[in-house]
Amino acid sequence: FDEYRFFPRYPERELLITGKLFGSLIQHQLVSSITLGIALRYVLEALRKQVSSSMFKFGMCALEQFKHRLIEWPQYCHHILQISHIRQSHESLITFIQQALAQPRKEGPPSGGSATSASGPADAAGAGAGPKPGAAGPTAAGGVAPAAGGEQ
């Protein structure tokens, strides 16, 4: 994940491959705790870039890989919904997220044995109560703060 700072320099094809890998790591629960929070923050940061940018395309490619897990992170969904250019240019994604938010949430860890709670690493600023013990919490910038005692 240290490589993220160099992503803007990647050729577009390689960046899209990286986006697919990045999103797949999230989808298949191969990252958790601190690393999951960082990965989600990087995707959200990329989605905030201009639609025509390679980084935005990276973010969309990554998000497409793990969009079925979005229901686990309602605050993350709300952050995506607040990005005006996504609302304008990716209506099907917006509809998918809104439908995911309308579904009743399950309590406890998601299937697959991840230690991330349903309100875990993607809780964002303005979520109300503070983070649960061991879960990543909000930062003032709307990013994701790392959880204590997780992987790096």
N, C-alpha and C positions, 0 to 999 in steps of 0.2 A: 504494500500500500504506500510505501515511501515513494514509489515510482510515479504516483499521481501528479506530482508537481511538473513532471515532464510530459504528461499526456497532451497538452496543447501543441507540442512539437511533433507529435506522432503523425505520420501520413494517415489520411482518413480511413483507408482500408484496415490498417493495423489497429487504429483506434476503435473501429467498430468491432473488430475481433476481440479486443480487450474489453469493450463494453459487454459483449456477450459473455465472456468469461467472468467478469466482475459480477454481473447480474446472476449468473448461474451459481456462483459461490454463495450468494445470498439465498437464492431459491432452494438450493439443496442443503441449506443449514450447515455449510462448511466453515462459516465464520460465526462467532457469537460474542456476546458481551462487548468489550471495548472495540474490538475489530469490526463487529457488526455495526455499531454506532458510527464509526469512522466511515465505513463503506456507504452507509445510508446517507450520511452527510455529504460525501463526495458526489453521489448521484444527484441529490437535491441541488447542490451547488452548480452542477453541470446543467441541470434543467432550467436554472435561472439565467443561463447565457442566452444570447440571441439565437433565434430559431435556425438561422443560416450557419451558425458556427459548428465546427467539428465537435466541440465539447458538448453542445446541446444534443447532437446526434448520438454521441457516446452515452449521455444520460438517458435518452429515450431507449436506446438499444439495451442498456443495463436494466432499466425499469421494466421493459417488456419481458425480460427473463423471470423477474420475481413478482410481477403484478398480482399474481394469485395469493401472495402472502400479505398484500397491503392491508387486508382486513385486520391483521394482527397489530397494526400501527395506525390507529385512527388519527392521531395528531399529525403524523407524517402525511397522511392523505389530505388533511386540511391544508398543510403547507403546499402541497402540489396544486390543490384547487385554487390557491391564492395567486398562482403564477398566471398573469393575464394572457401572455402569449400562448400558453398551453390551452387555456380555456377557449381561445380563438381558433387555434389551428389543429387541435387534437380532441375533437368532440367525443369520439368513441372512448378515449381514455377517461375523459371527464365523466361520461355516463357510467363506465365500468366502476370508477372510484365511488361515485354517488350511490350506485347499487350496493357496492361492498359496505359502505357506511350504513346503509339502511338495514343490513342483515343483523340479526342478533349476534352478539359476540359471545364466544365460549370463554369460560373462566379457566385459569390454570395455564400451564405451558402448552404451546402448540404441539401437534403430533410430531413425532420424530425425536422426542427427547430433548429438545433445546431447552436451555435454562432461561430463555428470554420470556418474560411475561407478556401478556396481551397488550399491556400498556408500557412495555419496556423501552428499548433503545430509541424509538422514534418519537417518544413524547416530546412535545415542543413547547416553546414559550407560550404562556397563556393557557396552559393545560389545567390550571386550577391547583390541585394538591401537588405536593412535591413528589419526586420519584420514589418508587418503592425501594426498600433496601436491596442492594445488589443489582438494581436496574439502572440503566443509564438515564440521565435526566436532561432537562432542557438547559439551554444556554441563552444568554441575553440576545444573541444574534439569530436565534431560531434554529440553531444547529443541534447537534446531539452531543451531550457530554458523556464521557466514558463512565462505565460502572466500576466499582471498586473490585479488585481481586480478579479481574478477567484476563483473557489472553491479550497479547499485543501483536 
